[in-house]
Each structure stands twice: as C-alpha cells, then as structure tokens.
C-alpha cells in the first residue's frame, strides 16, 4: 500500500479523475436530446411532425400534404 506523500497524491489524482468524469457525464445524450426538443418549435397541423423553422415547415407541408390547404402562418414565408 502507498504511504505518506504518495497516498495523498494518489487520492488527489483519483478525486480529479472523478470530477472530470462527472463533468463529462453532464454533456451526455440526454442533454443533447433536451436541446434538440427545445429547437423544434413548429408542429405540423396535419401529422404533428415537429420542425425547427418556418421554411422547413413550409417545405414539409408542400411535399407531404399537397392536397391540404396551406396554413395561414406559412403563406407569407
């Protein structure tokens, strides 16, 4: 077993490593998913699909729902 100064150094190194691992866990997949959900602002009135901006929403509506009438919020985009 390590004694004295070596023991203290080992404990500090382990503590720094644990802190680093904890910090990395904060930027995991769940945080990315939450950020992605916040970015999806517009929701299609027909199929409830979510889009990040009105331009994408209009393209989606023109391609996926050509027979339906364009919503009022997309006519000026």
Residue pairs with C-beta under 8 A, 6 or more apart in sequence:
1 7
2 10
39 52
40 50
40 51
40 52
41 50
41 51
41 52
41 53
42 50
42 51
42 52
42 53
42 54
42 56
42 57
43 49
43 50
43 51
44 50
44 51
44 57
44 60
44 61
44 64
44 65
45 71
46 61
46 64
46 65
46 68
47 64
47 65
49 60
49 64
51 57
51 60
54 73
54 74
54 77
55 77
57 74
57 77
58 70
58 74
58 77
61 68
61 70
61 71
61 74
62 70
